[in-house]
């Protein structure tokens, strides 16, 4: 275009004349397009006017609806792929199994609780099966106590030269019972008891010495009967041997009850002294 002031040919892209600075007239709209909506094939319609969809285009109506209404807002969350869920589940299972393994290992490494027996001697707590083994020993102690109860009256009869025949029968019965008690003591199951082997050996020793004492008392009775006992029976060699064996039995019993009484208390069984079995 030409500048209306100086006549310079100026590119229509310029708003001012490069020579004189005169404002140039605006370029005309493209001949291809006129005012809004005047493109070929389209009627002039002001913005916002509703157009019947059946006459929306010169090429025919718009396709029938319904149409999805899109509104502004947050885009829908992307769905997690199926393999991602599988990986997550496997990870949870793995971690749970690993945790269980750690707990199991720690449980196996935990020390067993320690109990203290009389005299300050530490002992490991017994397993649950120890209750049955302790009950068997308690029953044997009851039987030994019953035999001991019969012994006193029989010895009094011998000492006073009383009914020696009745005393002999009683002593024979006691020796039979003692012999069976010794046999039982040597075969006791004690693997679930604290100091089980030592406990069994001490009880077997105590009952064996008691049996030896009973045998010597029976020999003393026969000597008194043979000598025509009057007044009081003489305390001969058999009587002295019986007393020595009885003393050995007492020593073994004292050691036994030191180990036994804590076990008896744990399982609700009666505690013992050397004079009760």
Buried (B, 14 or more C-beta within 10 A) or exposed (E): EEBEEEEEEBEEEEEEBEEEEBEBEEEEEEEEEEEEEEEEEEEEEEEEEEEEEEEEEEEEEEEEEEEEEEEEEEEEEEEEEEEEEEEEEEEEEEEEEEEEEEEEEEEEEEEEEEBEBEEEEEBEEBEEEBBEBBEEBBEBBEBBEEBBEBBEEBBEBBBEBBEBEEBBEBBBEBBEBBBBBBEBBEEBBBEBBBBBEBBBBBBBBBBBBBBBBBBBBBBBBBBBBEEEBEEEBEEEEBBEBBBBBBEBBBBBBEBBBBBBBBBBEBBEBEEBEBEBB
